[in-house]
């Protein structure tokens, strides 16, 4: 029995309660068999029309921020347009920075207009030895105030989702996760990020991925997914496949804020987490 299968079979009452909160029933007369079915019996959903995401992208075309090497089974995607960025505005030598240097560079960055309205930069959180990375889109109001990604109700749901797969932002290594956003500063009034803002900020994320070298990236929300994959396709057409970003396997899923508004899709999110566990194990 694989580690993941063993993990699923060993789901305790607390984890079952988390899955129940996600809308996923895993208990049955034979607990182990039912828990196993939670991962192995949940078929990957076929492509479906994409519901409205937490942050619609109607005004901001997603951007290819780095080369993406699709898995063999991944069909051709419509590539996003790469906007021009001005590297002279960014701190120099990002690709050589260590964690502290990168954090300081982000804290002082004025490479795009978003620096004018920020309260705090949102660099990222979690153990830098964690073998999973979660990538979201951009700070919201609470994240800007606290300087932390994924806070508030959406952050609490993310924490429960991570706990359901045996991880937490306080955990380390195989029990940990590092969480970062594509953008480090809050767009005013939660408006859509602009392509040039993404292009200016992208080298910070690239450096974070390069230093982490995670076994898996979980991309959450349409904006983050499309940015990482350089695609304009909706999440419904990108789920259920293993993509690549900077050579790292990427599994995509819905943003927790979307799941709070659309709890019926928590089952799909659980299927995505199962794919993530399988992918990380195989890596
Ligand atoms: Fe710099 Fe990124 Fe903040 Fe823009 S969003 S000012 S590029 S850290």
Boltz pocket constraint, residues with backbone or C-beta under 6 A from the ligand:
constraints:
  - pocket:
      binder: B
      contacts: [[A, 106], [A, 109], [A, 110], [A, 111], [A, 112], [A, 113], [A, 114], [A, 115], [A, 121], [A, 183], [A, 184], [A, 185], [A, 197], [A, 200], [A, 201]]
      max_distance: 6.0
